[in-house]
Amino acid sequence: MITKRLFGTLVNGQKVTEYSLSNEHGMQVDILDMGGIIRRWLVPATNSSDNSDNQTKVDIVLGFDTLEDYIADQAYLGAVVGRYANRIAKGQFALNDVNYQVDVNQAGNCLHGGADGFNRRVWQVQELDDVTQPSLKLTLVSEDGDQGFPGQLTVNVTYTLAPSGLRISYQAHTTQDTVFNPTQHSYFNLAGHDSGSVESHKVQILASRYTPTDENAIPLGERVDVAGSPFDLRELTTLNGPLQSSHEQIKLGNGFDHNWCLDAYQSDMESPELVAKAVDTASGRTLSVLTTMPGMQLYTANYVGPEPIGKGATEYQGKHAYCFETQFYPDSPNQPSFPSATLKANEAHFSVTEYRVSFC
């Protein structure tokens, strides 16, 4: 089922609508047409067969109560980001022997597509209502030269609420060769968005290598073996241990803010494979991440602060959530050894990420 309501009005008079997708398994996801933001994700509090409206629900994503707070937000809570998720060093890259300078908005680099990225845009929405798997198809046209990127890019992001969780498919085509790297930037806390630190939660990432960075989170160009380091999360690992490590990379990021090179990735993948899990042992709630993308950024909300105030007057802090951002590797346009994020004019981008919620 899909319902909708007016969420707010931008200063230019444009209306922002919130769409609520719900299913018979007691799950509800609220999505804004601005930025494709996942504002709320309600799941049953217990592994009960009672999926009625009377059962207590838990909201497992960080977010805000007002449009004004989302406009003030600098942490991309719940948003679709692009054109290029993560960072491009100095906002510069060369493509087909042409040098491009895109918007620089963090430490001299381009982050998540620039200051006026996809998270700031109001997308067109098509409702695909279905009793068992309601969907929203969001469409955005990013004009040639938008934030400095070449080509007119048409992007479709489809959210489908399946019985087990949320499936997100990305499709895009361009009028000119460009770079494209979309992701979803939800901040998860399986104990509830207002429950505080996630350092007692367990995380698993099925990856044998990761990409170390400099002090500004720009990859050094290496893919380093995780063995013997805090980045070895191939088995379920309580976050507190690695986050307290004296490892140089943990210190640089003030926690995890790194890309893992996913073992399951193949260039011709059509169906997503399991790449990560998070577990809140207190509730038994588990988040499984499946994707067709080559990399994933685990971010432990290291720089999230109490302003703007979160939902229900909650003051969010660092380490109160984790993001699983499926992606091409950061700075891929400048790293020829990384999987290519180039989207050619005669080709189409298609990728899928699924976030499944269950009880262990």
N, C-alpha and C positions, 0 to 999 in steps of 0.2 A: 504494500500500500504506500502511496505517496500523498503527503499533504504539504501545504506551503503557507507561509505567512510573510508579511512585510517585516524585514529585519531593521531597516533604516534607510535614510536618504543621504546621498553624498552632497557636497556643497554645490555641485553643478546641477543638482536636481535629479540625478539618476537614482532610481530605486534599487535597493539591494534586497533580494528575496532569499529566505531560508527554506530549503526543501527537506522534508523528513521522510526517510525511507525506513519502513519497518517490515518485519516478517513474523511468521507464526512461531518462531523459535525464541521470541522475547528480545530480539535485537532491534535497535533503532540507531540510525546514523543521520545526523543533521548536517546539511551541506549548504554553504552560501554560494550564490552565483558570482560573488566577488572573490576572485582568486581560487575558486573551487575549494574553498576552505572547509575542512571537516571540523565543525565547531563542537560537536558532541557525539559521543559513541556510547550508547547505553547497552549493557549486557546484563544477563541475569546474575544476581549476586551469588547464587548457588547452583550446583549441578542438579537442578530439580526438574522433574517432568512437568511441573506446573509453569507454563509459559504465559499465564494470564497477566493482565495489566496490574493485578494486585501483587504480583511478586516484586520484591525489592530489586531495583536496578542499580548498577554501578556505572559511572561515567569514566571511561578509561583513557580519555585524551584531554590534554590541557587546552584551554581556550578562554574566550572572553564573553561577557554578557552583552556588550554594546558594539555598534559599528565604530564609534569613536575610538574605542580601545583597539580595535583591529587596525584602524588607520594609524594609530600611534605606535603599534607593535613593530619592533625591529628584529624579532626572532623568527618570523615566518611561521607562526603557530598554525599548523594544520593546512598550510597552503600548497597548491600546485606551484612549482617554481620553474622558471625558464626565462629566456630561451636556453640558457646553459646553467643547469644546476651545479652547485659548488663553485669552484674558483677557476678563473683564467688569469695567469700571471700578467700583471701590468695591464690587463684588459687588451692584450695584443696577440694576434696570431696571423699567420699567412695561409692563404688558400688560393690555389691555382695561380701562384706567383703574385698575388695581390695582398698587400698588407692592410689589416683592419685594426682599427682602434675602437673598442666598445666601451661602454660606460664603466667608469671606475668608482666603486662605492664602498670599499673596505680595504684599509691599509695599502692603498695604491693598486689594488687588484679588482677584478670584476667578480662579484659574488651573486649567484642566483639570478643572473641575467641583467643586473644593473638596478639602479634606484627605482626605476619605474617598470619592474618586471611583471611577469604574469600574475603574481600574487596581488597586484594592485588593480587589475583589470576586472571589469564585469563581463562575464562570459554569457553567450547565448545558450539557452537551456532547452533541451527537448526531453519531455517526460516519457518514459517507457514503462508504464505501470504494469505490474504483473503480480499476481497474488503471492507467488513463491519467490520471485527474484526481481523486485523492482529495480529500475535503472534510471540514471540520469546521464544524458549525453551533453557534454559541455563543449562549445565550439568557440574558438578565438582566431581572428585573423591578425597576425602581426606583420605590419607593412614593411616593405623593403627599407632598410636603414634604421629600423626600430632599435633604439639603444646602441646603434652602430653595426648591427648584424646584417649581413647581406640577404637578399631574397625576401619575397612575400611568402610568409609561412602560415599555412592553415593547420590548426591543431584541433584534434578531437580527443577529449578525455571522457571515458565512460566509466561511471561508478555503478557497479551491480552488487546489490546486497543479496548474497547467496545464503543458504541455510547455515554455513559454517563461518561466514565472515564477508569481507569486502574484496571484490575483484576490481582492479583498476586497469583499464586498457588505454594505451596511448597510440594515436595514429596521427601522422603528419605528412604533408607534402609541401614542396617549396618551388618557387619559380626560378630559383637560382641556387647553385651550390652554396651550402651554408653549414654551420655546425648546430647540432641540436641535442640537448641532454635534459629531458624532463624528469622530475621526481615528485614525490609527495612528502611533505615535511611535517607530518603529524608527530606530536610529542606524546608518547604512551606512558601511562603509569597503570599497570594492571591491578594495583590495589585501589585505584580510584584517583582521579585528577587532584584531589585535595588531601591526599594521604601522606605527603612529604617524601622523604628520601627513598630512592630505589636501590640504594647500595646493598640492601639485603636480597635483592632479586638476582636470579640466575640468568645468564645469557650464553647462547651458543651461536657461533658463526662458522659455517662449514667452508673454511678457507685456509689454505696452507701458506699464503703470502699476503702481505699488505704493502702499502706505499708510504714510506716515511716522508715527513715534510720538514720544511724550514719553519721558522718562528711565525710565519704568516699563513701556515697551513697549505703552502704550495709544495706539491710533490718534488722530491729530489730526482726523480726519474728512475728510481730503483724499485724492484719488487722483491722484498726481503722475506725470508723464511720466518714464520711466526714461532717456530720451535724454541723453547727456552726463554720466551719473552712474555710480557703481560698480554701480548696480542694473540697468544695461542688460546683461542676460545673454541677449539674444535670439540671439546666436551663442555657440558653445562658447567658454568663457572660463576660463583658468587661475585658480583661486581666489586664489592668492597676491597677484595684482595688486590686486583690489578690497578684499581683507582688509587690505592695507597702506595703504589710502587714508586721507586726512585728513578725509574727508567727515564732517560732524557726525553723521549717522545711524549710520555705522559705529562711530564713537567711542561713541555712546550705547549701542549693543548689544554692544560689545566684539567686533564681527564681524557676521555676518548673523544676525538674528533678526526677520525681517520677512515680511509678507504681500505676495504678488504677486497682482494682479488678472488672472486668466488670460484670454487672448484668445479661447480656444476655447469659453468657457462660453456656454451658452444655457439659459434657464430650463426648457425642455422636453426637455433631453437625456436619452436613455435608454442610449446607448452611450458609453463613455469615449473621450476624445480625448487625443492626445499633448500633454503640457504641459511636460515637463522631461526632461533627460537628465543623467547624470553619467558620466564616462569616466576610468578609470585607464589612462593611456597606456602605462604599463610592462607591464601584463598584457594590455591590449587589452579589458579587461572593461568592459561598458557596462550601466548601469541606465537603463531608460526608464520614465517615470511617465505613466500615463494616468488620467484621472478625469472624473467628471461634476460635480464641485464647482466653485464659482466662484473659490476662492482657494487659495493654497498658501503655507505658511510654510517658508522655507528657514532652518534653524537649523544653525549650524556648531559646535555643541557647545561654545559659548564658555565655559560655566561648569562643565563636567564636570571632576571631579578624581579623584585616585587612590583615594579611598575611596567606597564599598566597592571592594575589589580585584576586577578583572574576571576573565573566564574565563582559565584557565591562568595565574593569578597576574599578569595584565597590569595595569599601572597606567595607566588611561586618563587623558588630559589634554584640555584645550581644543583644538579644531581637529583632533581625531583622527577625526572622523566628520561626517556631514551627515544631517539629517532633512528629508524631504519630506512635510510634514503637509498633506494636502489637507483643505479646510475651507471653512466660511463665514468671512467676514472677522472678525478680532478685534473684540470690543465691538459687534457688529452690533445687539444689542437696544437700544443707545443711539445708533445712527447710522442715521437713517431713509433716508439716501441709499445705504446699503450693501444688497446682496442680503439679503432677510429670512431669518432663521434660525427664525422662528416655525413651530411645528408645531401645527396645529389638531386639535381632537378628532375631527373627521369626515374627516381626511385621513391619509395614510400617508407616511412618509419612505422614500425609496429612493435610494441612491447607490452608485456603484461606483468603486473605485480599483484599478489594476493596477500591479504592479512587475515589469517584465520584465528578465531578465538575458540578455545576449548578448555576442558578441565583435565588436569593430569591425575 
